[in-house]
């Protein structure tokens, strides 16, 4: 772990998060999509983002694969690097929330401790964990990237659900049965949650 320097100071912005909420006409938060590979995280995150965009909401999607192309391209898939991957994403998501946006983060994020670490970065109500509960058999049947097949052949070590664990969320804000609920139903459930909590 890199040691934090003692010679840096936090500078507070002259424009606050609350100021941005007033300007935007909505509050900000992170929608944290978690679940097995193939459970539909990226698909649902982008569908929610599209729904928010159509309503004029300031939003953005952080996708696991996309982030590993740039910011986190130095990280592997062992437990330590997975944790660092999620920590970095949490910090990026926090910046988006501070800027007044609703950010959708679509990451397997298999470990309870890592998700709790990110939750602790946010104020109460700003971290909304969305668990895509989908049986591994369904995810494997979908296998949109061909990853399960490679994992079964031993070509991908430490693959979540096969050779590496996925720790199910204990108290997620929203559960999506992605093998039973349509994209439209899932989007409606999430948007309704945001409306009920006066985020929208």
C-alpha positions in Angstrom: 0.0 0.0 0.0 1.3 3.5 -0.9 1.7 5.7 2.2 -0.1 8.9 2.2 2.0 12.1 2.1 2.0 14.3 5.2 2.4 17.4 3.0 -0.9 17.6 1.3 -4.0 19.7 2.3 -7.6 19.3 1.3 -8.9 22.3 -0.5 -12.7 23.0 -0.2 -14.5 24.0 -3.3 -16.1 27.4 -3.4 -19.1 25.8 -5.1 -20.6 23.2 -2.8 -22.4 19.9 -3.6 -25.6 21.5 -2.3 -25.1 24.4 -4.7 -24.9 22.0 -7.6 -28.0 20.2 -6.4 -29.9 23.4 -6.6 -28.6 24.3 -10.0 -29.2 20.8 -11.4 -32.7 20.4 -9.8 -31.8 17.0 -8.4 -29.5 15.4 -5.8 -26.5 13.2 -6.5 -25.7 9.7 -5.6 -23.9 6.5 -6.7 -25.9 3.6 -8.0 -23.6 0.7 -7.3 -24.5 -2.3 -9.5 -23.0 -5.6 -8.2 -23.4 -9.2 -9.3 -21.8 -12.0 -11.2 -20.4 -11.6 -14.7 -23.3 -11.9 -17.1 -26.0 -10.8 -14.6 -26.7 -7.7 -16.6 -24.9 -4.9 -14.6 -23.6 -2.9 -17.5 -26.8 -3.4 -19.6 -29.0 -2.2 -16.7 -26.6 0.7 -15.7 -26.8 2.0 -19.2 -30.5 1.6 -19.4 -30.9 3.6 -16.2 -28.5 6.2 -17.5 -30.5 6.6 -20.7 -33.7 7.1 -18.6 -32.0 9.7 -16.5 -30.6 11.4 -19.6 -34.0 11.6 -21.2 -35.2 13.4 -18.0 -32.4 15.9 -18.2 -30.6 14.5 -15.2 -26.8 14.9 -15.0 -25.5 11.3 -15.0 -22.6 9.1 -16.0 -21.7 5.4 -16.2 -18.5 3.9 -14.9 -18.1 0.4 -16.4 -15.7 -2.2 -15.1 -14.1 -3.1 -18.4 -13.8 0.5 -19.6 -12.1 1.6 -16.4 -9.6 -1.2 -16.7 -8.6 0.1 -20.2 -7.3 3.3 -18.6 -7.3 4.3 -15.0 -6.9 0.8 -13.6 -5.0 -0.9 -16.5 -2.1 -1.6 -14.1 -4.2 -3.9 -12.0 -4.6 -7.7 -12.2 -7.5 -9.9 -10.9 -5.9 -11.2 -7.7 -7.7 -10.3 -4.5 -5.4 -7.4 -3.6 -5.7 -5.8 -7.1 -9.5 -6.3 -7.1 -9.8 -4.5 -3.8 -7.6 -1.6 -5.2 -9.7 -1.5 -8.3 -12.9 -1.0 -6.3 -11.2 1.5 -3.9 -10.2 3.7 -6.9 -13.6 3.4 -8.5 -15.1 4.5 -5.2 -12.9 7.6 -5.1 -13.9 8.4 -8.7 -17.6 7.9 -8.0 -17.2 10.2 -5.0 -15.9 12.9 -7.2 -18.9 12.5 -9.6 -21.3 12.7 -6.6 -19.5 15.8 -5.3 -20.0 17.3 -8.8 -23.7 16.9 -8.4 -24.2 13.9 -10.8 -25.8 10.5 -10.5 -23.1 8.0 -11.3 -23.8 4.4 -12.1 -20.9 2.1 -11.2 -21.2 -1.4 -12.8 -18.6 -3.7 -11.2 -18.7 -7.3 -10.0 -17.1 -6.0 -6.8 -17.3 -9.5 -5.2 -16.1 -8.8 -1.7 -18.4 -7.4 1.1 -15.5 -5.5 2.7 -14.6 -3.7 -0.5 -18.2 -2.6 -1.1 -18.5 -1.5 2.6 -15.3 0.5 2.2 -16.8 2.4 -0.7 -20.1 2.9 1.1 -18.2 4.5 4.0 -16.8 7.1 1.6 -20.3 8.6 1.1 -22.9 10.4 3.2 -25.9 8.5 4.3 -28.3 7.8 1.4 -25.7 8.6 -1.3 -24.5 5.0 -1.8 -27.3 2.9 -3.3 -26.3 -0.8 -3.7 -28.1 -2.6 -6.4 -27.7 -6.4 -6.3 -28.4 -8.2 -9.6 -29.4 -11.6 -8.3 -29.0 -14.0 -11.1 -28.2 -17.7 -10.8 -24.8 -18.6 -12.1 -26.3 -21.1 -14.4 -28.2 -18.3 -16.2 -25.1 -16.1 -16.3 -23.0 -18.9 -17.7 -25.7 -19.7 -20.3 -25.6 -16.1 -21.4 -21.8 -15.8 -21.2 -21.8 -12.7 -23.5 -18.0 -12.4 -23.4 -17.2 -16.1 -23.5 -15.5 -15.7 -20.1 -17.2 -18.6 -18.3 -16.1 -21.0 -21.0 -12.5 -19.8 -20.7 -12.7 -20.0 -16.9 -14.0 -23.6 -17.1 -11.0 -24.5 -19.3 -8.6 -22.9 -16.8 -7.7 -20.1 -19.2 -8.9 -17.4 -16.7 -7.6 -17.9 -13.1 -9.5 -16.5 -10.2 -12.8 -16.0 -12.1 -15.6 -14.9 -9.8 -18.2 -17.6 -9.3 -16.0 -20.4 -10.7 -12.6 -20.2 -9.0 -13.0 -17.1 -6.9 -15.9 -16.3 -4.5 -18.7 -13.8 -4.8 -20.0 -12.5 -1.4 -23.7 -11.7 -1.7 -24.8 -8.3 -0.3 -26.4 -8.5 3.1 -28.6 -5.4 2.9 -28.7 -4.0 -0.6 -31.0 -1.0 -1.2 -32.4 -2.7 -4.3 -32.5 -6.3 -5.5 -33.0 -7.0 -9.2 -33.9 -10.6 -10.2 -32.4 -10.0 -13.6 -33.3 -13.5 -14.8 -37.0 -12.7 -14.1 -37.4 -9.0 -14.4 -37.3 -7.2 -17.7 -34.9 -4.3 -18.2 -37.9 -1.9 -18.3 -39.2 -3.3 -15.0 -35.8 -3.0 -13.4 -35.3 0.6 -14.6 -38.7 1.5 -13.3 -37.9 0.1 -9.9 -34.6 2.1 -9.7 -36.2 5.3 -10.9 -39.0 4.9 -8.4 -36.5 4.4 -5.6 -34.8 7.6 -6.5 -38.1 9.5 -6.7 -39.3 8.1 -3.3 -36.1 9.3 -1.7 -36.4 12.7 -3.3 -33.1 12.3 -5.2 -35.0 13.1 -8.3 
